[in-house]
Amino acid sequence: MNSVQTGRSQRMRIGIVWLFSFAICLFNSGCGGGGGGLTIISGVGSGGTGSAVGTIGGFGSVIVDGQRIDDESALLEVESQPGSPNRAGIDETEAKLGQQAMIATDVTSSVASSVKIQPAVIGAVDSIDLAGNKIVIAGQNILLNATATHGAPTVFDGYELLSDISIGDQVLVHGHINPNTSQVQAARIESQPPGVVQVRVTGTVSGLNSTQFNVGALIVKYDSTVTMLPNGATLANGQSVVVWSGNTVSNGQLQAQIISTVTDTIAGLPIRVGGLISGCGTTTACTGTFKVDGFTVDTSAASITGGTSAQFIDGQYVAIVGTADPQSSVIKATSVALRSTSTIDVTLYGAVFDPVNTSAFLMHGVPVIVTANTAVNSGCLIAEGQAVQITGSITRNQVTAQNISCLSSLEGLTVTLRGVVSNLNNPANSFQLTNVLDTVLVKFDKATFVDGTSSSLINGGYVVVNGKVRNGTLVAKNVRIAPAPVASQFETEGIAYALNGTTSFKINGLLINFNSNVVVGGTLQNGHRVRVQFTRNSNGVYQAVLVTIL
C-alpha cells in the first residue's frame, strides 16, 4: 500500500481553551478557560522563560510566525471539556496550520516547555455573507482574510471555500480580534464533528445587568448556576471574558455555563507576539507606539524588517520581539517584522510519503500540492521517507509548494514514517523500521499506541510511527499498528466534506467515490474525521476500498 499518512490516528475531540489575550494568561494563573488557570513551566534553558504568541505557519518542529521552536519536550495543554485540562507531549498532528498558539519558551534558544492551542470562536453558523467574505457564529462576525499584509490567507479544514459552509454547521475558528471592528479575522476555519453542540466566545462585556450582558451582538444570560472563574470573580463592563456553554444560541441569546474573566497583567520576561496593529488608523501611521492584541508596544528602540514605520497602520500583521515591562505592561520591542506580499505562508520540514499521484501528498497532516511552478532542487526526488524542506502558499485547504529542497538526513526532524518492524527488542523498547529509502532505529518507551498496544508489535508487521529523530534514533510519540500494504492502494486521513449521498465525498482536496458498504463506524457525514484506503484507476478516478470513521 502506498501511504499518504497524517499520523492523526489518535485525535482528541476537544474544546480547546481560548483566552482573550494570549500572553496575558501565560503569566496569570488566575485566568483561563474551563480549567480555572493553566500555568507555564518556568526555568527553561539558559536564556530564561518567556513566551511566543502567534499563528502556526509550519512544522518539523512547530513554526510560529516564522520562528522555528523546538517542541520535543513541550507539554500540549488542551481541554476535552470545560474544567478538565489535559496535558500530553505535544503531537504536531494535534497542532494545525492557522491555529493560534501560546508557547512558554526560552526565547533565546527557542526551546518550548508548554504549548496551548486556542481558538477564538466555537459554535454553529448563524449566517453566511459570500459577497462580504464573512460568517456569523454566536453573534460574532468572522471575516476571511485574503490580504497578505494582514496575515496568511484563511486556511480551511473540512471545507475548501466559504460557499462550502452551511448555516447550522458546527465550526471552530482561529484568528485575531480586530478591536476597531470587533470582527474576528479568521486564520483557520475548521469543520467540527456532527452532533457536537458547543459554544465558546470571547470578548468584552457591555450592557451588564444582574441577568445578562453582551459580547459583541450576542446576549449572554447568566445566573447563580454559572461557574465563575477564577473563583469569586465578578463581572464589569469593559471586562474581558471567555464564555463557555453546551447550550445552543436562540434568538441571539446564550445561557452561559462557565464564564472566565481575564486579568490584564504580564511579567517582565522576553516575549514574541504576532498579531494585528490597532490604535493607529487605516491611513495614518502610528509613531513610536501601537497596540497588538491589546498590548501597547513601544517601538522606539526597535529594528524594523519587512517594511518601514510608515506601515504601522491598523490591520497590518506584525511579529514583535521584546520584553514585557512588569510595571507598565508595555512591551519594549527590540524588533518588529512586518508581514508583506513576499512573506512565506508555510514552511514544512519532514519526511515525504508516497504521493497519491505525482503532485499530491501529505506532510504533518497538511495536504501539499506540487505544480508546474514548483521549484524542486536538482536531483531531489519526491519519494516516501525522503527528508525535505517545503515552502509554500495557502490555497483553500492545501499548501501549494513553491520550493522543495531535499535534506541530507532526517536528523532533528519531526516525522511520520511507515514501514516494516524488525529486530524487535521488547526489554529495550526498540525495533528497527524499514521503509522504501532507509532503516531507522525506533525507541517506543514513551509512545502512545493506536489500533493496538506494544504487545501487538511483531517482526514483519507494519507500523506508522510519529516522533522526532535524535542522534539517528526515531523517538516515537505515537505508534499505529497498521495493516499490511496492498498493491496499488493508497491511504489518507482527514475531515470528510462535500458529501454527495452515498456516491462521493472529498478529503484533503481529493474526490473519493464510495458506497455505504465500505464505511465502518457509522453513517458517513460531513465533518467526520476518517481514514480512507482507496485505489486509483487509469482515468485518475479514486475509489474507496475502506472508509473508517475515527
Number of C-alpha atoms within 10 A of each C-alpha: 16 21 23 26 26 24 28 24 21 16 12 11 12 13 21 23 27 29 28 29 24 24 27 21 24 27 21 19 15 19 27 30 34 29 19 21 19 21 17 23 14 14 13 18 16 10 15 15 23 29 27 30 26 28 29 26 24 28 28 25 21 27 23 28 26 18 17 18 21 21 27 23 12 21 22 21 23 25 22 15 19 20 17 13 18 14 15 12 19 21 22 23 19 15 21 22 30 29 24 29 24 28 33 29 32 26 25 13 14 22 22 26 26 24 26 27 24 23 28 29 27 27 28 23 21 19 17 19 12 11 6 9 14 20 21 20 28 27 22 23 23 26 20 21 21 12 14 17 20 21 30 28 21 25 26 23 27 27 25 21 16 17 11 10 21 14 13 12 20 24 23 24 26 28 28 26 24 19 20 12 9 17 18 23 24 28 26 26 29 19 22 25 19 14 9 14 15 21 25 25 26 25 23 20 21 18 12 16 13 9 10 18 21 20 23 20 14 19 23 23 17 19 12 8 9 15 19 19 24 20 11 7 15 12 18 16 13 12 15 21 26 27 24 28 21 18 14 17 21 11 8 13 18 24 20 23 21 22 28 29 29 25 18 17 15 21 20 18 18 23 25 27 27 25 26 25 29 24 19 18 14 14 11 12 17 20 14 13 19 20 21 27 21 20 20 19 24 18 22 13 12 17 14 15 15 14 13 12 16 11 19 28 21 24 24 21 24 26 26 28 24 25 21 24 15 13 10 12 18 20 28 23 24 16 19 24 19 23 23 19 13 9 15 18 24 25 22 24 27 28 26 26 25 22 20 21 12 12 15 22 25 24 24 29 24 21 21 26 21 20 13 8 10 16 15 18 11 9 8 14 14 21 16 21 24 23 22 23 17 22 20 22 18 21 17 17 24 22 25 24 25 19 16 22 19 21 15 9 15 23 17 19 22 29 27 28 28 26 24 20 22 19 13 18 14 13 7 10 14 21 21 19 26 20 15 14 10 11 15 18 19 23 19 22 15 12 20 18 21 18 12 13 13 17 8 11 20 17 14 15 16 22 22 24 27 27 26 25 20 13 10 14 18 28 23 24 22 22 28 25 21 17 12 13 14 11 9 11 18 24 23 24 24 24 23 28 26 18 18 13 12 15 11 17 21 20 25 24 20 15 16 20 19 21 15 14 10 13 19 15 10 11 10 22 19 20 24 21 25 23 23 25 23 23 22 16 9 6 6 9 13 21 19 21 18 19 23 17 19 17
